[in-house]
Amino acid sequence: MSRSAFAVRFKHLVGETPLEYLTNWRMQKATALLQKGDKKLYEVAKAVGYDSDASFSKAFKRVFGVAPREYRLNATGHL
């Protein structure tokens, strides 16, 4: 099966593209780690598959509309 055929089939079955699915899964895992509050931002980024906290922060803000640090502050009451 070609990549494009896989992507079409995946979207038909799951409701989102493989990349959207992966991003959403990573962000769900990231929010749990941020709420827990015991990891540094770069550790959260690495744990969810990003090579840098900058790329993670950009993706997180694109998905949630707030930076991960702000999300953590709101979720835990501290950085």
Secondary structure as a PSIPRED ss2 file (coil, helix, strand):
# PSIPRED VFORMAT (PSIPRED V4.0)

   1 M C   1.000  0.000  0.000
   2 S C   1.000  0.000  0.000
   3 R H   0.000  1.000  0.000
   4 S H   0.000  1.000  0.000
   5 A H   0.000  1.000  0.000
   6 F H   0.000  1.000  0.000
   7 A H   0.000  1.000  0.000
   8 V H   0.000  1.000  0.000
   9 R H   0.000  1.000  0.000
  10 F H   0.000  1.000  0.000
  11 K H   0.000  1.000  0.000
  12 H H   0.000  1.000  0.000
  13 L H   0.000  1.000  0.000
  14 V H   0.000  1.000  0.000
  15 G C   1.000  0.000  0.000
  16 E C   1.000  0.000  0.000
  17 T C   1.000  0.000  0.000
  18 P H   0.000  1.000  0.000
  19 L H   0.000  1.000  0.000
  20 E H   0.000  1.000  0.000
  21 Y H   0.000  1.000  0.000
  22 L H   0.000  1.000  0.000
  23 T H   0.000  1.000  0.000
  24 N H   0.000  1.000  0.000
  25 W H   0.000  1.000  0.000
  26 R H   0.000  1.000  0.000
  27 M H   0.000  1.000  0.000
  28 Q H   0.000  1.000  0.000
  29 K H   0.000  1.000  0.000
  30 A H   0.000  1.000  0.000
  31 T H   0.000  1.000  0.000
  32 A H   0.000  1.000  0.000
  33 L H   0.000  1.000  0.000
  34 L H   0.000  1.000  0.000
  35 Q H   0.000  1.000  0.000
  36 K H   0.000  1.000  0.000
  37 G C   1.000  0.000  0.000
  38 D C   1.000  0.000  0.000
  39 K C   1.000  0.000  0.000
  40 K C   1.000  0.000  0.000
  41 L H   0.000  1.000  0.000
  42 Y H   0.000  1.000  0.000
  43 E H   0.000  1.000  0.000
  44 V H   0.000  1.000  0.000
  45 A H   0.000  1.000  0.000
  46 K H   0.000  1.000  0.000
  47 A H   0.000  1.000  0.000
  48 V C   1.000  0.000  0.000
  49 G C   1.000  0.000  0.000
  50 Y C   1.000  0.000  0.000
  51 D C   1.000  0.000  0.000
  52 S C   1.000  0.000  0.000
  53 D H   0.000  1.000  0.000
  54 A H   0.000  1.000  0.000
  55 S H   0.000  1.000  0.000
  56 F H   0.000  1.000  0.000
  57 S H   0.000  1.000  0.000
  58 K H   0.000  1.000  0.000
  59 A H   0.000  1.000  0.000
  60 F H   0.000  1.000  0.000
  61 K H   0.000  1.000  0.000
  62 R H   0.000  1.000  0.000
  63 V H   0.000  1.000  0.000
  64 F H   0.000  1.000  0.000
  65 G C   1.000  0.000  0.000
  66 V C   1.000  0.000  0.000
  67 A C   1.000  0.000  0.000
  68 P H   0.000  1.000  0.000
  69 R H   0.000  1.000  0.000
  70 E H   0.000  1.000  0.000
  71 Y H   0.000  1.000  0.000
  72 R H   0.000  1.000  0.000
  73 L H   0.000  1.000  0.000
  74 N H   0.000  1.000  0.000
  75 A H   0.000  1.000  0.000
  76 T H   0.000  1.000  0.000
  77 G C   1.000  0.000  0.000
  78 H C   1.000  0.000  0.000
  79 L C   1.000  0.000  0.000
